[in-house]
Each structure stands twice: as C-alpha cells, then as structure tokens.
Amino acid sequence: MVFAVVALVLRDRYVNLDADLVLRDLLMVAFMTTIGLSARLKLLREGGWQVVRLLQSGASARVLQNLLGMGLAKALR
C-alpha cells in the first residue's frame, strides 16, 4: 500500500513508474501451481462425492463459457 500511495502521489508530477510485465505470466503459473500442490489427497478423500460434483460443475461451466464466447464472437463478427 505504501508503494501504491507513493506512486500515485508522484504520478504526472515528478516521475511515472511503469511495471515490467516480462515475468508476470511465469510467476502467475508458479503461484497457481503452489496453491494446487497444497491440496492433500486425504483432504480430497474426505470431500468425497462433493469434490467430484464440484469438479463436474466446474468442467461443465468451462465448456458452457467457451461455447458462449465462440457464439458471441461469431454473432458479432
């Protein structure tokens, strides 16, 4: 927060700070991977069928989202 406030105060007055986005994608993948690796098999077993239903609903939502996106892209073309 301190950096954000300082950058806002200095913006367009003294200096404009730009972030370098070269490593952004790599670091996002690394972060999401570490979150996924924190899931324990014991915890997944305790979830039982609820975990399976959550996986199914997420997979079907992903398919529907892709179909909707392709349909809108085709309609707006």
C-alpha positions in Angstrom: 0.0 0.0 0.0 2.8 2.4 0.8 4.3 1.9 -2.7 0.9 2.4 -4.3 0.3 5.7 -2.4 3.8 7.0 -3.2 3.4 6.1 -6.9 0.1 7.8 -7.0 1.5 11.0 -5.4 4.4 11.1 -7.8 2.4 10.3 -10.9 2.3 13.0 -13.6 4.2 15.4 -11.2 7.7 14.1 -10.9 8.0 10.6 -12.3 5.8 7.9 -13.8 6.6 4.4 -12.7 5.9 1.6 -15.1 5.9 -2.1 -14.1 7.9 -4.6 -16.2 5.5 -7.4 -17.1 8.0 -9.8 -18.5 7.8 -12.3 -15.7 4.1 -11.9 -14.9 2.8 -15.0 -16.7 5.5 -17.2 -15.4 5.0 -16.0 -11.8 1.2 -16.4 -12.0 1.6 -20.0 -13.2 4.1 -20.7 -10.4 1.7 -19.2 -7.8 -1.3 -21.2 -9.0 0.8 -24.4 -9.1 1.9 -24.0 -5.5 -1.8 -23.4 -4.5 -2.7 -26.6 -6.3 0.1 -28.6 -4.7 -1.1 -27.6 -1.3 -4.2 -29.9 -1.7 -3.7 -33.1 0.1 -5.1 -36.5 -1.1 -6.5 -37.1 2.4 -8.5 -33.8 2.1 -9.8 -34.8 -1.3 -10.9 -38.2 0.1 -12.7 -36.5 3.0 -14.6 -34.4 0.5 -15.9 -37.5 -1.3 -18.7 -37.0 -3.8 -18.9 -33.3 -3.1 -15.4 -32.9 -4.7 -16.5 -34.9 -7.7 -19.6 -32.8 -8.1 -17.6 -29.6 -7.8 -15.2 -30.9 -10.5 -18.1 -31.7 -12.8 -19.8 -28.4 -12.3 -16.5 -26.5 -13.0 -15.9 -28.6 -16.1 -19.4 -28.0 -17.5 -19.2 -24.3 -16.7 -15.9 -24.1 -18.6 -17.4 -25.8 -21.6 -20.5 -23.5 -21.5 -18.3 -20.4 -21.1 -16.3 -21.4 -24.2 -19.4 -22.1 -26.2 -20.9 -18.8 -25.2 -17.7 -17.0 -26.1 -17.5 -18.6 -29.5 -21.2 -17.9 -30.2 -20.8 -14.2 -29.3 -17.7 -13.9 -31.3 -19.4 -15.4 -34.3 -22.5 -13.2 -33.9 -20.5 -10.0 -33.5 -18.2 -10.7 -36.4 
